[in-house]
């Protein structure tokens, strides 16, 4: 938020003193970004140092009045014409909180998201009620119509911002659910493809002993025939006895 340029914009409408600038600034923004008098006078001193404002006497109550200079008007015109730089966004506490919650021990990031979503939705509802009041004020056409229109624009920006934040939180939760499901499926697939440690895939091979063939044992008939055959052979080979007729 540029307090510096906000004060210059108010001073372009005419000389103001410090407390008056603070009141008008908060009236324009609905006290969304409250200021203290010290901030206002510190900023005025710097603007005066840079030649963008100059003290222009006092009012009837003795308040020191400040007026914008030509250099201040040129600076204000440049500020209005130049787009707000979004390439270097300001630090967002919620984004940092969620980034740090990823993988943090003992922290369930879904609880963080749900808690923030409840707060964001409530804030959006509050802004919507205030918008209804601002619309009534604008349509009534009162003396503060300019401030009411400014406040309405600020409120609508806050409503759009909270709506976008709520959608982003929904997206974060859905993203985490999908990633968790994918990780679980991957772990299950890896477990199914791994070999079972208790059941070997191939049975162990053992060396077989060499086979030795043995002759069958002799039967009783064969054993009985062997002496008889020997006796016949011996009888046939014996020489004849002399004198035998």
Rosetta constraint file for C-alpha pairs under 8 A:
AtomPair CA 2 CA 6 HARMONIC 6.23 0.50
AtomPair CA 3 CA 7 HARMONIC 6.12 0.50
AtomPair CA 3 CA 43 HARMONIC 7.55 0.50
AtomPair CA 4 CA 8 HARMONIC 6.49 0.50
AtomPair CA 4 CA 43 HARMONIC 6.26 0.50
AtomPair CA 4 CA 44 HARMONIC 7.95 0.50
AtomPair CA 4 CA 47 HARMONIC 7.56 0.50
AtomPair CA 5 CA 9 HARMONIC 6.16 0.50
AtomPair CA 5 CA 76 HARMONIC 6.29 0.50
AtomPair CA 5 CA 79 HARMONIC 7.35 0.50
AtomPair CA 6 CA 10 HARMONIC 6.49 0.50
AtomPair CA 6 CA 25 HARMONIC 7.33 0.50
AtomPair CA 7 CA 11 HARMONIC 6.13 0.50
AtomPair CA 7 CA 21 HARMONIC 6.80 0.50
AtomPair CA 7 CA 25 HARMONIC 7.53 0.50
AtomPair CA 8 CA 12 HARMONIC 6.22 0.50
AtomPair CA 8 CA 68 HARMONIC 6.64 0.50
AtomPair CA 8 CA 72 HARMONIC 6.83 0.50
AtomPair CA 8 CA 73 HARMONIC 7.62 0.50
AtomPair CA 8 CA 76 HARMONIC 6.58 0.50
AtomPair CA 9 CA 13 HARMONIC 7.36 0.50
AtomPair CA 9 CA 76 HARMONIC 6.82 0.50
AtomPair CA 10 CA 14 HARMONIC 7.49 0.50
AtomPair CA 10 CA 21 HARMONIC 7.06 0.50
AtomPair CA 10 CA 24 HARMONIC 7.71 0.50
AtomPair CA 10 CA 25 HARMONIC 7.66 0.50
AtomPair CA 11 CA 15 HARMONIC 5.67 0.50
AtomPair CA 11 CA 16 HARMONIC 6.27 0.50
AtomPair CA 11 CA 66 HARMONIC 7.46 0.50
AtomPair CA 11 CA 67 HARMONIC 5.99 0.50
AtomPair CA 11 CA 68 HARMONIC 5.72 0.50
AtomPair CA 12 CA 67 HARMONIC 7.63 0.50
AtomPair CA 12 CA 68 HARMONIC 6.09 0.50
AtomPair CA 12 CA 73 HARMONIC 7.41 0.50
AtomPair CA 14 CA 67 HARMONIC 6.63 0.50
AtomPair CA 14 CA 68 HARMONIC 7.90 0.50
AtomPair CA 15 CA 56 HARMONIC 7.37 0.50
AtomPair CA 15 CA 65 HARMONIC 5.75 0.50
AtomPair CA 15 CA 66 HARMONIC 5.23 0.50
AtomPair CA 15 CA 67 HARMONIC 4.54 0.50
AtomPair CA 15 CA 68 HARMONIC 7.44 0.50
AtomPair CA 16 CA 20 HARMONIC 6.21 0.50
AtomPair CA 16 CA 21 HARMONIC 6.24 0.50
AtomPair CA 16 CA 65 HARMONIC 5.15 0.50
AtomPair CA 16 CA 66 HARMONIC 5.47 0.50
AtomPair CA 16 CA 67 HARMONIC 6.89 0.50
AtomPair CA 17 CA 21 HARMONIC 6.21 0.50
AtomPair CA 17 CA 63 HARMONIC 6.18 0.50
AtomPair CA 17 CA 64 HARMONIC 5.77 0.50
AtomPair CA 17 CA 65 HARMONIC 4.58 0.50
AtomPair CA 17 CA 66 HARMONIC 5.99 0.50
AtomPair CA 18 CA 22 HARMONIC 6.41 0.50
AtomPair CA 18 CA 37 HARMONIC 6.66 0.50
AtomPair CA 18 CA 40 HARMONIC 6.05 0.50
AtomPair CA 18 CA 41 HARMONIC 6.02 0.50
AtomPair CA 18 CA 64 HARMONIC 8.00 0.50
AtomPair CA 18 CA 65 HARMONIC 7.82 0.50
AtomPair CA 19 CA 23 HARMONIC 6.27 0.50
AtomPair CA 19 CA 37 HARMONIC 6.15 0.50
AtomPair CA 19 CA 40 HARMONIC 7.85 0.50
AtomPair CA 20 CA 24 HARMONIC 6.21 0.50
AtomPair CA 21 CA 25 HARMONIC 5.97 0.50
AtomPair CA 21 CA 40 HARMONIC 7.50 0.50
AtomPair CA 22 CA 26 HARMONIC 6.24 0.50
AtomPair CA 22 CA 35 HARMONIC 6.28 0.50
AtomPair CA 22 CA 36 HARMONIC 7.14 0.50
AtomPair CA 22 CA 37 HARMONIC 6.66 0.50
AtomPair CA 22 CA 40 HARMONIC 6.67 0.50
AtomPair CA 23 CA 27 HARMONIC 6.08 0.50
AtomPair CA 24 CA 28 HARMONIC 6.12 0.50
AtomPair CA 25 CA 29 HARMONIC 6.39 0.50
AtomPair CA 25 CA 31 HARMONIC 7.91 0.50
AtomPair CA 26 CA 30 HARMONIC 5.44 0.50
AtomPair CA 26 CA 31 HARMONIC 4.38 0.50
AtomPair CA 26 CA 32 HARMONIC 7.25 0.50
AtomPair CA 26 CA 33 HARMONIC 7.12 0.50
AtomPair CA 26 CA 34 HARMONIC 6.09 0.50
AtomPair CA 26 CA 35 HARMONIC 7.35 0.50
AtomPair CA 27 CA 31 HARMONIC 6.42 0.50
AtomPair CA 27 CA 147 HARMONIC 6.30 0.50
AtomPair CA 27 CA 151 HARMONIC 7.49 0.50
AtomPair CA 28 CA 147 HARMONIC 4.94 0.50
AtomPair CA 28 CA 148 HARMONIC 7.30 0.50
AtomPair CA 28 CA 150 HARMONIC 5.49 0.50
AtomPair CA 28 CA 151 HARMONIC 5.55 0.50
AtomPair CA 29 CA 33 HARMONIC 7.04 0.50
AtomPair CA 29 CA 150 HARMONIC 6.72 0.50
AtomPair CA 29 CA 151 HARMONIC 5.23 0.50
AtomPair CA 29 CA 154 HARMONIC 6.30 0.50
AtomPair CA 30 CA 151 HARMONIC 5.54 0.50
AtomPair CA 30 CA 154 HARMONIC 7.85 0.50
AtomPair CA 35 CA 39 HARMONIC 6.53 0.50
AtomPair CA 35 CA 40 HARMONIC 7.19 0.50
AtomPair CA 36 CA 40 HARMONIC 6.67 0.50
AtomPair CA 37 CA 41 HARMONIC 6.29 0.50
AtomPair CA 38 CA 42 HARMONIC 6.05 0.50
AtomPair CA 39 CA 43 HARMONIC 6.11 0.50
AtomPair CA 40 CA 44 HARMONIC 6.17 0.50
AtomPair CA 41 CA 45 HARMONIC 6.11 0.50
AtomPair CA 42 CA 46 HARMONIC 6.49 0.50
AtomPair CA 43 CA 47 HARMONIC 6.18 0.50
AtomPair CA 44 CA 48 HARMONIC 6.04 0.50
AtomPair CA 44 CA 53 HARMONIC 7.37 0.50
AtomPair CA 45 CA 49 HARMONIC 6.14 0.50
AtomPair CA 46 CA 50 HARMONIC 6.21 0.50
AtomPair CA 47 CA 51 HARMONIC 6.25 0.50
AtomPair CA 47 CA 52 HARMONIC 5.20 0.50
AtomPair CA 47 CA 53 HARMONIC 5.64 0.50
AtomPair CA 48 CA 52 HARMONIC 5.74 0.50
AtomPair CA 48 CA 53 HARMONIC 4.75 0.50
AtomPair CA 48 CA 54 HARMONIC 5.56 0.50
AtomPair CA 48 CA 55 HARMONIC 7.90 0.50
AtomPair CA 51 CA 69 HARMONIC 7.17 0.50
AtomPair CA 51 CA 71 HARMONIC 6.65 0.50
AtomPair CA 51 CA 72 HARMONIC 7.25 0.50
AtomPair CA 52 CA 68 HARMONIC 6.04 0.50
AtomPair CA 52 CA 69 HARMONIC 5.23 0.50
AtomPair CA 52 CA 70 HARMONIC 7.18 0.50
AtomPair CA 52 CA 71 HARMONIC 5.19 0.50
AtomPair CA 52 CA 72 HARMONIC 3.89 0.50
AtomPair CA 52 CA 73 HARMONIC 7.60 0.50
AtomPair CA 52 CA 75 HARMONIC 7.91 0.50
AtomPair CA 53 CA 66 HARMONIC 6.40 0.50
AtomPair CA 53 CA 67 HARMONIC 5.44 0.50
AtomPair CA 53 CA 68 HARMONIC 4.38 0.50
AtomPair CA 53 CA 69 HARMONIC 5.22 0.50
AtomPair CA 53 CA 72 HARMONIC 6.35 0.50
AtomPair CA 54 CA 66 HARMONIC 5.57 0.50
AtomPair CA 54 CA 67 HARMONIC 5.42 0.50
AtomPair CA 54 CA 68 HARMONIC 6.48 0.50
AtomPair CA 54 CA 69 HARMONIC 6.78 0.50
AtomPair CA 55 CA 64 HARMONIC 6.93 0.50
AtomPair CA 55 CA 65 HARMONIC 5.69 0.50
AtomPair CA 55 CA 66 HARMONIC 4.38 0.50
AtomPair CA 55 CA 67 HARMONIC 6.14 0.50
AtomPair CA 56 CA 64 HARMONIC 7.43 0.50
AtomPair CA 56 CA 65 HARMONIC 5.39 0.50
AtomPair CA 56 CA 66 HARMONIC 5.49 0.50
AtomPair CA 56 CA 67 HARMONIC 6.03 0.50
AtomPair CA 57 CA 64 HARMONIC 6.00 0.50
AtomPair CA 57 CA 65 HARMONIC 5.66 0.50
AtomPair CA 57 CA 66 HARMONIC 7.80 0.50
AtomPair CA 58 CA 62 HARMONIC 5.29 0.50
AtomPair CA 58 CA 63 HARMONIC 5.18 0.50
AtomPair CA 58 CA 64 HARMONIC 4.55 0.50
AtomPair CA 58 CA 65 HARMONIC 5.27 0.50
AtomPair CA 59 CA 63 HARMONIC 5.45 0.50
AtomPair CA 59 CA 64 HARMONIC 6.87 0.50
AtomPair CA 59 CA 65 HARMONIC 6.79 0.50
AtomPair CA 68 CA 72 HARMONIC 5.67 0.50
AtomPair CA 68 CA 73 HARMONIC 6.79 0.50
AtomPair CA 69 CA 73 HARMONIC 6.30 0.50
AtomPair CA 70 CA 74 HARMONIC 6.28 0.50
AtomPair CA 71 CA 75 HARMONIC 6.26 0.50
AtomPair CA 72 CA 76 HARMONIC 6.11 0.50
AtomPair CA 73 CA 77 HARMONIC 6.09 0.50
AtomPair CA 74 CA 78 HARMONIC 6.25 0.50
AtomPair CA 75 CA 79 HARMONIC 6.27 0.50
AtomPair CA 76 CA 80 HARMONIC 6.33 0.50
AtomPair CA 77 CA 81 HARMONIC 6.25 0.50
AtomPair CA 78 CA 82 HARMONIC 5.99 0.50
AtomPair CA 79 CA 83 HARMONIC 7.96 0.50
AtomPair CA 85 CA 89 HARMONIC 7.65 0.50
AtomPair CA 91 CA 96 HARMONIC 7.82 0.50
AtomPair CA 92 CA 96 HARMONIC 6.30 0.50
AtomPair CA 93 CA 97 HARMONIC 6.00 0.50
AtomPair CA 94 CA 98 HARMONIC 6.27 0.50
AtomPair CA 95 CA 99 HARMONIC 6.15 0.50
AtomPair CA 96 CA 100 HARMONIC 6.16 0.50
AtomPair CA 97 CA 101 HARMONIC 6.14 0.50
AtomPair CA 98 CA 102 HARMONIC 6.50 0.50
AtomPair CA 98 CA 109 HARMONIC 7.03 0.50
AtomPair CA 98 CA 112 HARMONIC 7.60 0.50
AtomPair CA 98 CA 113 HARMONIC 7.81 0.50
AtomPair CA 100 CA 104 HARMONIC 6.81 0.50
AtomPair CA 101 CA 107 HARMONIC 6.54 0.50
AtomPair CA 101 CA 108 HARMONIC 7.61 0.50
AtomPair CA 101 CA 109 HARMONIC 5.70 0.50
AtomPair CA 102 CA 109 HARMONIC 6.55 0.50
AtomPair CA 103 CA 107 HARMONIC 7.85 0.50
AtomPair CA 108 CA 112 HARMONIC 6.84 0.50
AtomPair CA 109 CA 113 HARMONIC 6.29 0.50
AtomPair CA 110 CA 114 HARMONIC 6.12 0.50
AtomPair CA 110 CA 173 HARMONIC 6.58 0.50
AtomPair CA 111 CA 115 HARMONIC 6.09 0.50
AtomPair CA 112 CA 116 HARMONIC 6.25 0.50
AtomPair CA 113 CA 117 HARMONIC 6.06 0.50
AtomPair CA 113 CA 169 HARMONIC 6.26 0.50
AtomPair CA 113 CA 172 HARMONIC 7.93 0.50
AtomPair CA 113 CA 173 HARMONIC 7.11 0.50
AtomPair CA 114 CA 118 HARMONIC 6.34 0.50
AtomPair CA 115 CA 119 HARMONIC 6.58 0.50
AtomPair CA 116 CA 120 HARMONIC 6.05 0.50
AtomPair CA 117 CA 121 HARMONIC 6.05 0.50
AtomPair CA 117 CA 166 HARMONIC 5.97 0.50
AtomPair CA 117 CA 169 HARMONIC 6.64 0.50
AtomPair CA 118 CA 122 HARMONIC 6.26 0.50
AtomPair CA 119 CA 123 HARMONIC 6.23 0.50
AtomPair CA 120 CA 124 HARMONIC 6.19 0.50
AtomPair CA 120 CA 162 HARMONIC 6.07 0.50
AtomPair CA 120 CA 165 HARMONIC 7.34 0.50
AtomPair CA 120 CA 166 HARMONIC 6.45 0.50
AtomPair CA 121 CA 125 HARMONIC 6.27 0.50
AtomPair CA 121 CA 162 HARMONIC 7.27 0.50
AtomPair CA 121 CA 163 HARMONIC 7.81 0.50
AtomPair CA 121 CA 166 HARMONIC 6.91 0.50
AtomPair CA 122 CA 126 HARMONIC 6.29 0.50
AtomPair CA 123 CA 127 HARMONIC 6.20 0.50
AtomPair CA 123 CA 162 HARMONIC 7.37 0.50
AtomPair CA 124 CA 128 HARMONIC 6.15 0.50
AtomPair CA 124 CA 158 HARMONIC 7.71 0.50
AtomPair CA 124 CA 159 HARMONIC 5.60 0.50
AtomPair CA 124 CA 162 HARMONIC 5.74 0.50
AtomPair CA 124 CA 163 HARMONIC 7.01 0.50
AtomPair CA 125 CA 129 HARMONIC 6.40 0.50
AtomPair CA 126 CA 130 HARMONIC 6.39 0.50
AtomPair CA 127 CA 131 HARMONIC 6.08 0.50
AtomPair CA 127 CA 155 HARMONIC 6.24 0.50
AtomPair CA 127 CA 156 HARMONIC 7.95 0.50
AtomPair CA 127 CA 158 HARMONIC 7.09 0.50
AtomPair CA 127 CA 159 HARMONIC 6.13 0.50
AtomPair CA 128 CA 132 HARMONIC 6.42 0.50
AtomPair CA 128 CA 155 HARMONIC 7.86 0.50
AtomPair CA 128 CA 159 HARMONIC 6.86 0.50
AtomPair CA 129 CA 133 HARMONIC 6.60 0.50
AtomPair CA 130 CA 134 HARMONIC 6.20 0.50
AtomPair CA 130 CA 155 HARMONIC 7.45 0.50
AtomPair CA 131 CA 135 HARMONIC 6.11 0.50
AtomPair CA 131 CA 152 HARMONIC 6.21 0.50
AtomPair CA 131 CA 155 HARMONIC 6.13 0.50
AtomPair CA 131 CA 156 HARMONIC 7.18 0.50
AtomPair CA 132 CA 136 HARMONIC 6.41 0.50
AtomPair CA 133 CA 137 HARMONIC 6.38 0.50
AtomPair CA 134 CA 138 HARMONIC 6.15 0.50
AtomPair CA 134 CA 148 HARMONIC 6.12 0.50
AtomPair CA 134 CA 149 HARMONIC 7.62 0.50
AtomPair CA 134 CA 151 HARMONIC 7.18 0.50
AtomPair CA 134 CA 152 HARMONIC 5.74 0.50
AtomPair CA 135 CA 139 HARMONIC 6.06 0.50
AtomPair CA 135 CA 152 HARMONIC 7.09 0.50
AtomPair CA 136 CA 140 HARMONIC 6.11 0.50
AtomPair CA 137 CA 141 HARMONIC 6.76 0.50
AtomPair CA 137 CA 142 HARMONIC 6.92 0.50
AtomPair CA 137 CA 145 HARMONIC 7.20 0.50
AtomPair CA 137 CA 148 HARMONIC 6.51 0.50
AtomPair CA 138 CA 142 HARMONIC 7.23 0.50
AtomPair CA 138 CA 145 HARMONIC 5.62 0.50
AtomPair CA 138 CA 148 HARMONIC 5.83 0.50
AtomPair CA 138 CA 149 HARMONIC 6.27 0.50
AtomPair CA 141 CA 145 HARMONIC 5.69 0.50
AtomPair CA 144 CA 148 HARMONIC 6.11 0.50
AtomPair CA 145 CA 149 HARMONIC 6.12 0.50
AtomPair CA 146 CA 150 HARMONIC 6.33 0.50
AtomPair CA 147 CA 151 HARMONIC 6.07 0.50
AtomPair CA 148 CA 152 HARMONIC 6.06 0.50
AtomPair CA 149 CA 153 HARMONIC 6.34 0.50
AtomPair CA 150 CA 154 HARMONIC 6.42 0.50
AtomPair CA 151 CA 155 HARMONIC 6.15 0.50
AtomPair CA 152 CA 156 HARMONIC 6.18 0.50
AtomPair CA 153 CA 157 HARMONIC 6.28 0.50
AtomPair CA 154 CA 158 HARMONIC 6.34 0.50
AtomPair CA 155 CA 159 HARMONIC 6.19 0.50
AtomPair CA 156 CA 160 HARMONIC 6.19 0.50
AtomPair CA 157 CA 161 HARMONIC 6.05 0.50
AtomPair CA 158 CA 162 HARMONIC 6.15 0.50
AtomPair CA 159 CA 163 HARMONIC 6.12 0.50
AtomPair CA 160 CA 164 HARMONIC 6.14 0.50
AtomPair CA 161 CA 165 HARMONIC 6.20 0.50
AtomPair CA 162 CA 166 HARMONIC 6.12 0.50
AtomPair CA 163 CA 167 HARMONIC 6.33 0.50
AtomPair CA 164 CA 168 HARMONIC 6.11 0.50
AtomPair CA 165 CA 169 HARMONIC 6.19 0.50
AtomPair CA 166 CA 170 HARMONIC 6.33 0.50
AtomPair CA 167 CA 171 HARMONIC 6.20 0.50
AtomPair CA 168 CA 172 HARMONIC 6.16 0.50
AtomPair CA 169 CA 173 HARMONIC 6.29 0.50
AtomPair CA 170 CA 174 HARMONIC 6.27 0.50
AtomPair CA 171 CA 175 HARMONIC 6.03 0.50
AtomPair CA 172 CA 176 HARMONIC 6.24 0.50
AtomPair CA 173 CA 177 HARMONIC 6.28 0.50
AtomPair CA 174 CA 178 HARMONIC 6.26 0.50
AtomPair CA 175 CA 179 HARMONIC 6.21 0.50
AtomPair CA 176 CA 180 HARMONIC 6.03 0.50
AtomPair CA 177 CA 181 HARMONIC 6.17 0.50
AtomPair CA 178 CA 182 HARMONIC 6.15 0.50
AtomPair CA 179 CA 183 HARMONIC 6.14 0.50
AtomPair CA 180 CA 184 HARMONIC 6.20 0.50
AtomPair CA 181 CA 185 HARMONIC 6.17 0.50
AtomPair CA 182 CA 186 HARMONIC 6.12 0.50
AtomPair CA 183 CA 187 HARMONIC 6.21 0.50
AtomPair CA 184 CA 188 HARMONIC 6.25 0.50
AtomPair CA 185 CA 189 HARMONIC 6.18 0.50
AtomPair CA 186 CA 190 HARMONIC 6.20 0.50
AtomPair CA 187 CA 191 HARMONIC 6.21 0.50
AtomPair CA 188 CA 192 HARMONIC 6.26 0.50
AtomPair CA 189 CA 193 HARMONIC 6.33 0.50
AtomPair CA 190 CA 194 HARMONIC 6.29 0.50
AtomPair CA 195 CA 201 HARMONIC 7.74 0.50
AtomPair CA 196 CA 200 HARMONIC 7.18 0.50
AtomPair CA 218 CA 222 HARMONIC 6.34 0.50
AtomPair CA 218 CA 223 HARMONIC 6.71 0.50
AtomPair CA 219 CA 223 HARMONIC 6.40 0.50
AtomPair CA 220 CA 224 HARMONIC 6.18 0.50
AtomPair CA 221 CA 225 HARMONIC 6.22 0.50
AtomPair CA 222 CA 226 HARMONIC 6.39 0.50
AtomPair CA 223 CA 227 HARMONIC 7.70 0.50
AtomPair CA 224 CA 228 HARMONIC 7.21 0.50
AtomPair CA 225 CA 229 HARMONIC 6.20 0.50
AtomPair CA 226 CA 230 HARMONIC 6.42 0.50
AtomPair CA 227 CA 231 HARMONIC 6.25 0.50
AtomPair CA 228 CA 232 HARMONIC 6.36 0.50
AtomPair CA 229 CA 233 HARMONIC 6.22 0.50
AtomPair CA 230 CA 234 HARMONIC 6.21 0.50
AtomPair CA 231 CA 235 HARMONIC 6.23 0.50
AtomPair CA 232 CA 236 HARMONIC 6.21 0.50
AtomPair CA 233 CA 237 HARMONIC 6.30 0.50
AtomPair CA 234 CA 238 HARMONIC 6.28 0.50
AtomPair CA 240 CA 244 HARMONIC 7.79 0.50
